[in-house]
Amino acid sequence: MGKLAVQKYFSFMMLIISFVLMIFTFVGLYGGTVPPAGNTARAMLVYALPLLIAGNVIFLVYWLIRLRFHWALMPFITLLCCIPYIGTLFQFGAIDENADVKPGIKIATYNVARFSGETTGFIALDILSEMKRQKVDVVCFQEYNDYSGDKKNSESYKDYFPYSAFGNNDMVIYSRYPIVNMKNIDFDQTNNSAMWVEINFNDKFYRIYNAHMETTGINSALHQAAKMAKNGVEVQGSGLVNAIYGGYTIGMIARSGQANMLAMDMMESKAPIIVCGDFNDVPYSYVYNTMLGDKIDGFKECGSGFMYTYRGNKKVRIDYIFHDKELKGLSYYKKELSYSDHYPVFMRIATTE
């Protein structure tokens, strides 16, 4: 009798955990529909979605093994509702190998980490060579530095990209087609910014946004903690957690305001829009949803495999290319270059006649 009671208690606890996991997953799926300010706990669950989905898979298998098919419905239905989110990270199928020979325009976005602060110009030139190999027509750089020692990178790029526009901070857009208009967009109280250009491609105008959103704040907290520990200063675990959480929530709120600003600017465009950049945020977050609006996520449209764009230990997708519905994506992929802590993202878009 005691053993049976323990088994019933264990099954009841597993049922409660499964139910709570389902609730948290649904809250995470919709956590990006509200501004993070005043909803930080709800917004933070978006970042936990991969773990929550993994937990639901485990419970689905558990209930199926236990032959509790009615309880297995909870994680099963939850996972079905997660399919659109999973599609922002993984796509079946293969990249169209013939996309580059089809009529269209090739876009790239790349956070180059100031070309790693190099002084020789080698990395900048190697990145240029990669852009040529990928047949890129327009490239949006974030954390760009025009100087490598005493050399100007823009001088090296102008033969292949004869047109360029520089942002106010660390932004630049290089183009093989004429730039007919541009605008810099500064974000208040931050070094991050955005910009857009309008290009003339075969007598058709397109507006291309390049955005570099506020960072998470986690790395700075970890670097500060490491520096303190190196100097013999005791780092309290709770203090570090508070610093990380505080940095993340501040960054989250700052990015939401920046995304709102850009979304308002996009509403004024009469030309088809292509949005590129390092958003420093994950799919389904408020920033992702706001920047996406009624546009199309290029990876969901024509990507393949597991998509992540940050080279660090966190395999997360924070660099994106979106486009208006009147345009059609042909291919979307990243290249695993080692010049930055980000990977470059490439997309070929079929242009309208």
N, C-alpha and C positions, 0 to 999 in steps of 0.2 A: 504493500500500500504506500509506503514511504517513497519507493522508487517511482511509482506511477505518479505520485503527487509532484515529485521533482520534474519528471518529464512534462507534465502538464504546465507547470510553472515556467519551464524553459521555453516551451512552445508559445505560451502566452507572451513572454518577453520578446521572443523573436517576431511575433506578430505586431507588437507595439513598435518595435524598432523599424520593421518593414513599413508600417503606416506612417511613422514620423519621417522616414526617408522619402516616401512618396510625397508628403506635404512639402518638405524642404526642396525637393526637385522641382515641383510645380512653381514654388515661390521663386526659385532660381531662374526658371524659364521665362518668367514674367518680371524678374527683378530689373531688367533693363528698360522697362516701359515707363518708369517714373524717374524723375531727377534724383540723383544720389543725396542731395542736401535734404536732411530730415528723413531719409530712407536708407541710411548707410548699411544697416544690417541686411536689409532686403537686397540691396545692390551687391553686397559682398558675396551673396550666394551664387551670383552669376559666375564668379571665378572658381567656385567649388563644383560646378556642374560636371566636369569630367569624373571627379571622385564620386559624386552622387550617382551618376549613371553607372559607374562600375559597381557601386553598392547595390543598385537595383538588379544588375545582371547576376550578382552573387545570390541575392535573395530569390530571384526567379529560379535559378538552378536548385537552390535549397528546397523551395516548396515543391518543385517538380520531383526531386528525389524522395521527398517525404510523401508524395502522392496527394498533397493538399492543393488540388488544382484550383479550387475556389479562391484560396489565398494567393496562389500564383498569378491571379488576374491583376492584383495590385501592381506588382513590378512590371508585368507584361504591358498593361495599358500605359503605365508611366513611360516605358521605353518607346512605345509607339508614338507618344506625344513628343518624345525627344528626337525623332528622326530629322525634322527640319534643322535642329541645332547641330546634330551630328554631321549633317550635310555641309556645314560651314567649316568643318575640320577634315572630313574625309569624303572622297568621291570615287565611285567605281568607274571603270572604263579607262580609256587611254587617251593621251594627248593626240590631237590631229597633227600628224607629221607633215601634212601638206598645207598647214594653215598659212605659212609665210609666203606661199605663192599665190594665195587668194587676194583679191583686192581688199585693201584695208590699211589701217594704221597700227603700228607697233608701239606700245607704251611700256615704259619701265619706271619703277619707283625703287629707290635704294637709299637707306640711311648709311652713309659711308663713314660715319664716326670720324669726320675731319681727315679722311684718308690716313687714319691712325697716327696723325701728327708727324708723318714722314717728311724728310728734307730732300729726298732725291727726285721725287716726281714719278718714281717707278710705279707705285700703286695706282696713281691717277691714270697713267698711261695704260696700265694693264686693264683697268676697268673700262677705259675707252675701247680697247681692243675687244673686250667682251661685248660691249654694246654694238660694235660693228659685226661681230660674229652672229649676234642675235638679231641683226637687221633692225635695230631700234630706230624709230623715227622721232620720238619725244621721250626724254628721260627727266624724271623729277628727283633731285638729290636733296636729302636732309642732312644736317650737320656737315655742310659743305664748307671747305676752306679753299679759296682760290689760289693760295700760295703754298708751294712746296719748296722750301728754301727760298732762293731768289727767282724761282720760276713761277709764272702764272699758268695755272691749269687751263684757264679759258683760252689761252693762246694755243695750247695743244689741241683743244677740242674743236676749234672753230673751222678746221678744214672739213670735218665730218658733220659737225653741227654748226652751220653758219649763223644760226639765230639763237639768242639767249636772253634770259631775263633774270635779274638777281633780286632776291628778297632783301628785307631790311636786316635780317640776322644771318642765319646759316642756310638760306634757301637759294636754289637756282633751278631753272628749267632750261634745258638745252633742246633745240628743235632743228630738224632738217627742213622745216617749212616755215614760211614767214610768220612772225609774231606781229599781229596787228593791234593788239591792245593788251594791257596788263594792269594788275592791281596788287599791292601789298596789303596784308591784313595783320596788324599787330594785336597780340593778346596782352591785356593789361597785366602789369605786375609779374611778368615772366619773360624769359628770354626766348620762349617758343613763339612761333608765328605761322602764318600761311600766306599763300599768294595764288593768283591764277593768271593764266595767259589765254588769249584767244588766237588760234592759229588759222591760217588760210590753207586748207588742204583741198586741192583741186576745185577752187572757187566755192568751197563750202567751209563755214566757220564752225569751230569747235572750241568750247571753253574747257581748259584743263586746270584742275585745282591741285596744288601741292601743299599738304598740311603736315605740320610736325607738332603734335599735341604734347601737353604737359606730361612729364615722366611720372612714374609711380611713386617715387620717393623711397622705395625699399632699399635700393642700392646705396643711396647716400647714408641711410641709417646704418646699414651693415658696415660700410667703409668707416664711418665714425666710430662704431663699436670696436672694429678691428684696430683702429688707431689708438683708442683708449686702452685696449687690452695690451697692445704693444708697449705703451708707455707705463704699464703697471697699474693702470686705473681699473678698479673692479667694475665690471659691467653686470648690473643686476638683470636677471632674466626678464622680470616683469617690466623693467624700464625699457629694455630692448623691444619687447613685444609692443609696449605702448608707443614707442617711437615708430616702429614699423606700421602699426595700425593707423597711427595719426598721420604719418606720411602718405599712406595709401589713400586714406579718406580725403585728405586735402587735395591730393593729385586727382582723385576721382571727381571731386566737386569742381576743380579748376577745369578739367577736360570737358565736363558737361557744359559749362558756360562757353567754352571755346567752340564746341560742336554746335551749340545753339546759334552762336554768331555766324558760323559758316553756313548753317542751314538757311538762315535768313538771307544771307548773301546769294546763295544758289537760287533762291526764288526769283531773283531779279534777272536771271540770265535768259536771254532769248535764243541763245545757241545751245545745241546739245552739250551735255556736261559729262566729263570724265573726271572722277575723283581719285587722287592718288595720295599716298603718304604713310607716315608712321604715326598711327593713332595712339600708340602706347596703351591699347585697351583690347580686350578679347571680344570674340563674336558674342552677340546677344547682350552686350553691355549697353548702357544708355548712350554712350558715345557711338558705338557701332550702329545702333538703331537710328539715331538722329542723323548721322552722316549718310546712312543708306537711304532713309526716307522711302520714296517710291522707286528708287533706282535698283539696279541688279548687281548682286555680288558676283563678280567675274568668276571666282573660284567655283561657286555653286553651279554656274552656268556651263563652264567648259574646262574645269580643272580635273585633276586625277590624283588619286592617292591621298596620303596624309599631308596636310598643309600646315607647316609652322614656319615662322620667318625669323625667330630669334635664335641665335647660335649658342646661347648660354645653356645652363643646366635646365632652365625652364623651356620646354618645347612648346612655345605658345605662338599663336598667330596674332601679330599686332600690326602688320603692314598689309595694305589693301589697295585694290583697284576696283572701283565701282563705275557704272555708266548708266546713262538714261535708257529707258525702255525702247526708244526708237532705234537704238544701236544694237548690234548683235555681236557677241563674243565668239571668237574662233578658237582661241587657245589661251591657257592661263597656267603658269608654272613658275617655280623659283629655280635659281641656280645656287648650288652650295659653294659659293666663293668664301674665301677665308680672310678677306681684307677688312672686315668689320664685324661687329657683334650682331649684325643683321644680315639676312640674305636678300638679294635683289629679287623683285617680283616682275614678271613679264606678262603682257597680255596683248594679243592681236585682236583688233576690233574691226569688224566689217563696217565700212562707212556707208552712209546713205547716198543714193545717186542724186 
